[in-house]
Structure formats: C-alpha cells, structure tokens
Amino acid sequence: MLLASERASICKLDRDQLASALRRLGEDVPPAADRAALLSRLAARRLAERARVVRLPLRLTLAHRRSTRRYLTVPVDVGDIGFVDFLLEAGSYNCTISPDLRQRLGIGPSDGSAVRALDSGGPTLRQRVELPEMWLGTFKLPALSACVSELPVPRKARRMQPQPPQQQQQQQQQQQHQQGEGTRQQPPQLPQAGPGGMLGVRALRCFDIDFDWAGNRLVFHPAGHAAAGLLDTKGLRRVPCQFTKTGLVILSVSINSSAPILGILDLSAGVTVLNWEAAELLGMQCQMDEEQASSGVGGAGEGSDGVGAGSSSSGSSEAAGKGKGSGGVGGRGPAYGAGYFGSVRIRLAPTVEQGLIGGSAGSSAAAAGRQQQQQQQQQQQQQQARGAGGPAQRPPPPRASGTGGGGGAAPLVQVHDVYEHEVDLVLGAGARSGGARVPPPPKLAVAHLKGLAQLGLGGRPAVVVGADIWGRRRMVLCLKAGIMYL
C-alpha cells in the first residue's frame, strides 16, 4: 500500500528526473538503467527515507517567570541512562551539558580537556567532554562533544505543552477522585528533572527541521529531504541563511528598503530585537542619561524580559551583566546585550486615518497633534526617569552598541511608535529569490547587543529575529543547505 502510494506520487517523472532524484538521495545510477527500474528504486528509497523522519510534539521550556525566552525541548536517548530533555540552541556550534548530566554519565570534573571560551565577563575556560551514543527518535546522532556549563533554565524548569481535551478530562477526574478520598494519604510526587543539555548547530545541521506551530509539532527530517521533495515546502518563501563557526545562524534583513543588514536567527527568543543602529532605520534616536548609569535604569529594568545578557549568543533571560556563556567552542555563546533600553511599538492605523492620508488639512492637523502628544509623553517619561520635573536636558550623542564599555551615560528607556504601514521588513534581502516580506510583530525590542562586538560584528545595524516573526505558523530550517523557508 505505502510503496504503491510512493510509486503513484512519482510516476509522472521521466527517466532523467528519476535519476536526478536518486542522486540527490546519494544513490548511484547506472547509465544503462531503464525508467521502470529507476522508478522502483526511487519509490523504495523514498519509503525508506520516510521511516527515518522523527515527529515530536512541540514542547517549550521557559527560562524564567518574567522572561520571553523559551526553548524548544526534545527527548534524546543518551547512552545507558535513557531519555534526557535537550534544548535546541542555534547560538552555539557544539553541544552543552549540565554538571548534573556529566555526573550521571560518570564523567569526572577533571576528565576531557579544557578549552578557551568567551564569557559575558571575558575569556574563560570550559571543560569539554565526549558524549556517548545518542539517538533522537530513530535517528542516530553523529559523535558529539560538549562543553560543561550551567544551562540558562532553572533545574526545575517550567514547561509548556498543549494537552488534548481527553487528557484534560482524565486529569480533572483524577483530581475529583483524589478530593473525594478525603483522608487517604497521597504518595509523594517526585520532582521533575530539568533539561540536561543543549543541542547546538553541529547536531541541528543533520536535519531539515519543520517547525509547525499551527500543527503543534516538531518534525526532524534527515538533511536533504527538502531538496529531494520529501519535505513539502509549497507556499513557503525561500530565505538564504548560513551558520558561522561559532554557531550563529545569520541572514540578511532589510528595514524600510535599506541595504541588507545583519540578521541573527534565534530559536529561543520570543521577541525580535534591534540594536539602536537598526532602530534608527525606523526613526528612533538613542537618548542617553548620565544619572541612569548609576541607578541602573535601562540596563536591567527590562533586561529580565529575555534579551538582556545571557546564556547563548542569542541573548538570555538573566539580568543584565549576570549571564554566562562560552563562545566559539560551543558553550552557551557570548551575550548579545545588556538589557533593553526601549521598544518600537507597531500600531495599526485606524481605517479612517488611512483613508485621510494625504487628504484634507484636518488630517494634517490631527497627525501633527498625535506627533506632539507622543513627544510630550516621551518627555514625561524622561523626566520621571531622572526623578525631576524640570525640562529635559539635551542628551549627549548616542554611543554605538557594539563598543561595549562601562561608565558614562546609560540609555533612556524609550518607547517609539510607528504605524504598521510605515514598516517594511524583508528577510533574505538581496537574494535572487527576492527574500520574504513579513509583517512586523506588534512590538520590536531595542537593546545594545554589545556582545556582537566580541564576535567582530559591533557598530553596525543588527536584528535578532525572534519567534514573533519566524514562529507564527511554520518554518523549515535546512542548515546544511543554507536555506530557511517561511
């Protein structure tokens, strides 16, 4: 039945197309092979390849209560200890394991080798160990090494997993039954073990990963399935991407028809983040305040929301300046920045206002009134941050986000409003395919992203592309081929 279905799906291909499809799957094609033989071979090979596909429910592990960072979580069969939850991380190349998992594997603190790494506080050393045989579903992962480090989630991390209605009803019935038991003593509940490690780009590149948010599932295809037609990407737009030796997945982004700027795909960020050079493309100017440098406003005030300093090269949920990470060796990567200093709110223009654009003088007066009101609100916010009611002083010129450095001025916490029709966001800008034009999310965070300077990427516009852009419905990520589909 299944083999006949595969034959029916490829029966319209000619001999050359069948031969090309077999070569893409790594098969040798004899020159004298006829079409019927190639058809049978391709159908059998496609059926065998589909058996290697791993389908998992989409699960998320939250970093902290006030964090927008949430990590996609998958069960991995590790050696002789069984299944361990691993987080997916596109900010480092190698894997990371926790000290608890290292102990369970019987690896001592002095085993393995010491490697240099880049932490948010500067150069440091990490322990690197070799991992045992690991399986993701029916797919055997290649031999992997890992750095030992604390993970960016609590040991008893909170998890998010939608439950079917039948399971919810069963849980409610069990709770009602337990309440009816009255004095019967309930057995103690064992604490749920937290994640034991993170899978970096070296492991993720083995797959074409289908992030199906609408279907609430995560599908791992062996690398090459999308090119071979075994992974349906119809209706999705092709966006070129590549990963660096440190594990960053980068792509080009254009904001309001700008030249292509640096984009970083972050699998764990819930919000998209701009540095202030990129925010200037939306008309937002960075304003600085000397008093906030000592009070900490703007550094950690909103940094707990998930893009402050932290655990991976894609940021963290930890407070500013407290995150840890390791760089190119594949630990948890250098932090992007030191907390939010503002946000860009994307507002929907009322239908009446959209119809009056470029119209009567009344519409111009209304627009001027709105602009004046926004300026007054920003001035009030600045005065409240200073703790004084006097007029705002003229801010000094902004400092480049990639320069890092301490002392001096700190950024004001600003809010900049733009209308949706005023934001043109294109992923994969400059590609032959034209890239993918995506609607902006309701809010864009703005942060220093000072950690980019550690990677030689400071002082230039940059965008950390979060799940509010790529995680709306479906994304297919093919790291080995250097393509993502949106």
C-alpha positions in Angstrom: 0.0 0.0 0.0 2.7 2.5 1.0 5.0 1.5 -1.8 2.2 1.8 -4.3 1.5 5.3 -3.0 5.1 6.3 -3.4 5.1 5.0 -7.0 2.0 6.9 -7.8 3.5 10.2 -6.4 6.5 9.9 -8.8 5.0 8.1 -11.8 4.9 11.2 -13.9 8.7 11.8 -13.7 10.8 10.9 -16.8 14.0 8.9 -16.7 16.3 11.9 -16.2 14.2 13.3 -13.4 14.1 9.9 -11.6 17.9 9.6 -12.0 18.4 13.1 -10.6 16.2 12.4 -7.6 18.1 9.2 -6.8 21.4 11.1 -7.0 20.1 13.7 -4.6 19.4 10.8 -2.1 23.0 9.6 -2.5 22.3 6.7 -4.9 24.4 5.6 -7.8 22.6 5.4 -11.1 23.9 3.0 -13.8 23.9 4.6 -17.3 22.0 1.6 -18.7 19.2 1.6 -16.2 15.8 1.9 -17.7 12.9 4.0 -16.4 11.0 1.2 -14.8 13.9 0.1 -12.7 14.7 3.7 -11.6 11.0 4.2 -10.7 11.0 1.1 -8.5 14.3 2.0 -6.8 13.2 5.6 -6.2 9.9 4.5 -4.7 11.6 2.1 -2.4 14.3 4.6 -1.3 11.7 7.3 -0.6 9.7 4.9 1.5 12.8 4.0 3.5 13.7 7.7 3.9 10.2 8.5 5.3 10.8 5.9 8.0 13.7 8.0 9.3 11.5 11.0 9.9 11.1 11.9 13.6 7.8 13.5 14.7 7.6 15.1 18.1 5.1 17.3 19.9 6.2 20.9 20.2 7.3 21.5 23.8 8.7 24.6 25.3 10.8 25.2 28.4 10.6 28.6 29.9 13.8 30.3 31.1 12.3 32.4 34.0 8.9 33.7 35.1 9.4 37.2 33.7 11.2 36.0 30.6 10.1 35.8 27.0 12.8 33.2 26.3 11.5 29.8 25.8 13.5 26.9 24.5 12.2 24.2 22.2 12.7 20.9 24.0 13.2 17.4 22.6 13.9 14.0 24.3 17.3 12.4 23.4 18.2 8.8 24.3 21.7 9.2 25.8 23.9 6.2 26.3 22.8 3.9 29.1 20.9 6.5 31.1 17.9 6.7 28.9 15.9 9.8 27.8 17.1 13.2 28.7 15.5 16.5 27.6 17.7 18.7 25.5 17.1 22.3 24.4 17.5 23.4 20.8 20.1 26.2 20.5 21.2 28.0 17.3 23.6 30.2 19.1 26.5 27.8 19.6 28.1 25.2 17.4 28.8 22.3 19.8 26.5 20.9 22.4 26.3 21.8 26.1 25.6 19.5 29.1 24.8 20.4 32.6 27.1 19.3 35.5 24.3 17.0 36.7 24.2 15.2 33.4 28.0 14.9 33.4 27.8 13.3 36.8 25.1 10.9 35.6 27.3 9.9 32.7 30.1 9.0 35.1 32.4 11.8 33.8 34.6 13.5 36.4 35.3 17.2 36.7 38.9 16.6 35.6 38.1 14.4 32.6 38.1 15.6 29.0 40.0 18.7 28.1 40.0 22.4 28.9 39.1 24.8 26.1 39.1 28.6 25.9 35.7 30.2 25.7 34.3 33.7 25.6 32.0 34.6 28.6 30.0 37.7 29.1 32.7 38.7 31.6 35.6 38.0 29.2 37.8 35.0 28.4 37.3 31.9 30.5 37.8 28.1 30.4 35.3 25.3 29.9 35.5 21.6 30.3 34.9 19.7 27.0 34.0 16.0 27.1 33.0 13.4 24.6 29.4 12.3 24.7 28.2 8.7 24.4 26.0 7.3 21.6 22.9 9.5 21.3 19.6 9.0 19.4 16.9 11.4 18.5 13.9 9.1 17.8 15.1 6.6 15.2 18.0 8.9 14.1 21.4 8.2 15.4 23.3 11.5 16.0 26.9 11.7 15.0 29.7 11.6 17.5 29.4 14.8 19.5 31.5 16.6 22.1 30.0 19.0 24.7 31.1 21.8 27.0 30.0 21.5 30.6 28.1 24.6 31.8 25.0 25.6 33.8 22.0 25.8 31.5 20.1 29.0 31.0 17.0 27.5 32.6 16.2 26.6 36.2 16.8 23.0 37.3 13.0 22.6 37.8 12.1 24.5 34.6 8.5 25.2 33.7 7.3 23.6 30.6 4.6 24.4 28.1 2.9 21.6 26.3 -0.7 21.8 25.0 -2.8 18.8 26.1 -5.6 17.2 24.2 -9.1 17.5 25.7 -9.3 13.8 26.6 -6.2 14.1 28.7 -7.5 17.2 30.4 -10.8 15.4 31.3 -8.8 12.5 32.7 -6.8 14.8 34.9 -9.9 16.6 36.2 -11.5 13.2 37.0 -8.4 12.1 38.9 -8.4 15.4 40.9 -12.0 15.0 41.8 -11.4 11.4 42.8 -8.5 12.4 45.0 -10.6 15.1 46.6 -13.3 12.5 47.3 -10.8 10.2 49.0 -10.6 12.6 51.9 -8.1 11.4 54.5 -6.3 8.9 52.3 -2.6 9.9 52.1 -1.4 10.6 48.6 2.1 9.3 47.6 4.7 12.0 47.4 5.4 13.4 43.9 9.0 13.2 42.8 10.4 16.5 41.4 10.5 16.6 37.6 14.1 16.5 36.3 15.0 19.6 34.2 16.8 19.6 30.9 20.2 18.0 30.8 21.8 19.8 27.8 21.5 21.8 24.7 21.9 20.6 21.0 24.0 23.1 19.0 24.3 23.7 15.3 26.6 20.7 14.8 23.7 18.4 15.7 20.9 20.5 14.2 22.6 20.6 10.8 22.0 16.9 10.4 18.3 17.7 9.9 15.8 19.6 7.8 13.6 20.8 10.8 10.0 21.6 10.2 8.7 23.9 13.0 5.0 23.5 12.6 3.5 25.9 15.2 0.0 25.7 13.7 0.1 21.9 13.9 1.9 22.0 17.3 4.6 19.6 16.2 8.3 19.5 15.5 9.4 17.2 12.6 13.0 16.2 12.1 13.8 15.1 8.5 17.3 13.9 7.6 19.2 16.7 5.9 18.4 16.8 2.2 14.8 15.8 2.4 13.6 19.3 1.4 15.8 19.3 -1.7 14.6 15.7 -2.6 11.0 16.6 -2.4 10.3 14.5 0.7 9.5 17.6 2.8 6.8 19.8 1.4 7.7 23.5 1.3 5.0 24.6 -1.1 3.6 28.0 -0.2 6.7 28.9 1.8 9.2 31.5 0.8 12.9 30.7 0.4 15.4 32.7 2.5 19.1 32.0 2.3 21.0 31.7 5.6 24.3 30.3 6.9 25.9 29.4 10.2 29.2 30.7 11.4 31.9 28.7 13.1 30.6 30.0 16.5 27.2 28.7 15.7 25.3 31.8 14.8 22.7 31.4 12.1 22.8 34.6 10.1 20.8 36.0 7.3 20.3 39.4 5.6 17.5 41.7 6.6 16.2 44.9 5.1 14.2 47.5 7.0 12.3 50.1 5.0 14.2 49.4 1.8 17.6 49.8 3.5 20.7 48.0 2.3 20.9 44.4 3.7 21.9 44.4 7.4 22.9 41.6 9.7 20.1 39.3 10.9 20.5 36.6 13.5 18.0 33.7 13.8 17.3 33.0 17.4 15.3 29.8 18.2 14.7 30.7 21.8 13.9 34.4 21.7 10.2 35.2 22.0 10.6 38.8 20.7 12.6 40.3 17.9 15.4 42.7 19.0 17.0 45.6 17.2 20.2 47.4 18.2 19.9 51.1 18.1 21.7 51.4 14.7 18.9 49.3 13.3 16.2 51.2 15.3 17.4 54.4 13.6 16.0 53.0 10.4 12.6 53.3 12.0 13.2 56.8 13.1 14.2 56.1 16.7 17.1 58.0 18.2 19.0 56.7 21.2 18.9 59.1 24.1 21.4 58.8 27.0 21.2 59.9 30.6 24.2 60.1 33.0 22.0 59.5 36.1 20.7 56.2 34.8 24.3 54.8 34.6 24.4 54.7 38.4 20.7 53.9 39.1 20.6 51.0 36.6 17.5 52.2 34.8 17.5 50.9 31.3 20.2 48.3 31.9 18.3 45.7 33.9 15.0 47.5 34.1 13.6 45.5 31.2 16.5 43.1 30.7 14.6 40.4 32.5 12.3 40.1 29.6 14.6 37.8 27.8 17.2 39.6 25.7 19.4 41.1 28.3 22.7 39.4 28.9 22.9 35.8 29.0 23.3 32.3 28.2 23.5 32.0 24.5 24.8 34.1 21.7 21.2 34.9 21.1 20.8 36.6 24.5 19.3 35.3 27.7 16.6 35.8 30.3 19.1 36.6 33.1 19.6 40.1 34.4 21.9 42.3 32.6 25.6 41.6 33.1 24.9 38.4 35.0 24.6 35.9 32.2 27.2 33.4 31.4 28.2 31.8 28.2 31.0 30.4 26.1 31.8 31.3 22.5 33.2 29.6 19.6 33.9 26.3 21.3 30.2 25.7 21.5 29.3 26.5 25.1 26.5 28.9 25.6 27.8 31.8 23.5 28.5 35.4 24.3 25.6 37.6 25.3 24.0 39.9 22.8 23.5 42.8 25.0 22.9 44.4 28.5 19.2 44.8 28.7 16.5 46.7 26.9 16.6 50.4 26.6 13.4 50.7 24.7 10.9 49.3 22.2 9.3 50.1 18.9 5.5 49.7 19.0 3.9 48.8 15.7 0.5 50.3 15.8 -2.4 49.7 13.5 -3.6 52.9 11.8 -7.4 53.4 12.1 -9.3 52.9 8.9 -10.4 56.5 8.8 -6.9 57.8 9.2 -5.6 55.5 6.5 -8.2 57.0 4.1 -7.2 60.6 5.0 -3.5 60.2 4.4 -2.5 62.9 2.0 -6.1 64.4 2.3 -7.6 67.5 3.9 -5.9 69.9 6.2 -7.9 68.5 9.1 -6.0 65.2 8.7 -2.7 67.0 8.8 -3.7 68.8 11.9 -4.7 65.5 13.5 -1.4 63.9 12.6 0.5 66.9 14.0 -1.5 66.6 17.2 -0.6 63.0 17.5 3.1 63.7 17.0 3.1 66.4 19.6 1.3 64.2 22.1 3.9 61.4 21.5 6.7 63.9 22.1 5.1 65.1 25.3 4.8 61.5 26.5 8.4 60.8 25.8 9.5 64.0 27.7 7.4 63.0 30.7 9.0 59.5 30.7 12.4 61.0 30.6 11.6 63.4 33.4 10.2 60.6 35.6 13.4 58.6 34.9 15.5 61.5 36.1 13.4 62.0 39.2 12.8 65.7 38.5 10.0 67.7 37.0 12.1 70.2 35.1 12.7 70.4 31.4 14.7 67.6 29.8 18.3 68.4 29.1 19.7 67.9 25.7 21.1 64.3 25.6 24.6 63.7 24.5 25.2 61.9 21.2 24.4 58.2 21.3 27.1 55.5 21.8 27.5 52.7 19.3 26.0 49.5 20.6 29.0 47.4 19.6 31.5 49.4 21.5 30.6 47.9 24.9 32.4 49.8 27.6 31.4 51.0 31.0 31.0 54.3 32.7 29.5 57.4 31.1 25.9 57.6 30.1 23.2 54.9 30.2 20.4 54.6 27.7 17.0 56.1 28.5 14.1 53.6 28.5 12.2 54.9 25.4 9.1 53.9 23.5 8.8 54.8 19.9 5.5 54.4 18.0 5.2 53.8 14.3 2.3 52.6 12.2 2.3 49.2 10.5 2.2 50.6 7.0 5.4 52.5 7.8 7.5 49.3 8.4 8.8 47.2 5.6 10.6 44.1 6.8 12.2 41.7 4.4 14.2 38.6 5.4 16.8 37.4 2.9 17.1 40.8 1.3 19.4 40.9 -1.7 18.8 37.3 -2.6 17.9 36.2 -6.2 14.6 35.0 -4.9 13.8 38.4 -3.5 13.6 37.2 0.1 10.5 37.0 2.2 8.5 40.1 3.1 7.0 39.5 6.5 4.5 41.7 8.5 6.1 43.3 11.6 5.3 42.0 15.1 3.3 44.2 17.4 6.5 45.2 19.3 10.2 45.3 18.5 12.5 45.4 21.4 15.6 47.6 21.3 18.8 46.7 23.1 22.5 47.5 23.0 23.6 44.0 21.8 27.1 44.8 23.0 28.1 41.1 22.7 28.2 41.5 19.0 31.5 43.4 19.4 33.0 40.2 20.8 32.2 38.5 17.5 33.5 41.3 15.4 30.0 42.4 14.4 29.7 45.5 16.5 29.0 49.1 15.4 26.6 48.0 12.6 22.8 47.6 12.3 21.7 44.2 13.5 18.4 42.4 14.1 17.8 39.3 16.3 14.9 37.6 14.6 12.7 36.0 17.2 9.7 33.7 17.2 7.3 36.5 16.9 8.4 36.6 13.2 9.5 33.1 12.3 7.2 31.2 14.7 3.8 32.4 13.6 2.8 29.4 11.6 5.5 27.3 10.0 9.2 27.4 9.3 11.5 24.9 7.7 15.2 25.2 8.6 17.8 23.5 6.4 21.1 24.4 8.0 23.2 22.1 5.9 21.8 23.5 2.6 21.8 27.1 4.0 18.1 27.7 3.4 15.1 28.5 5.6 11.5 28.5 4.3 8.9 30.9 5.8 
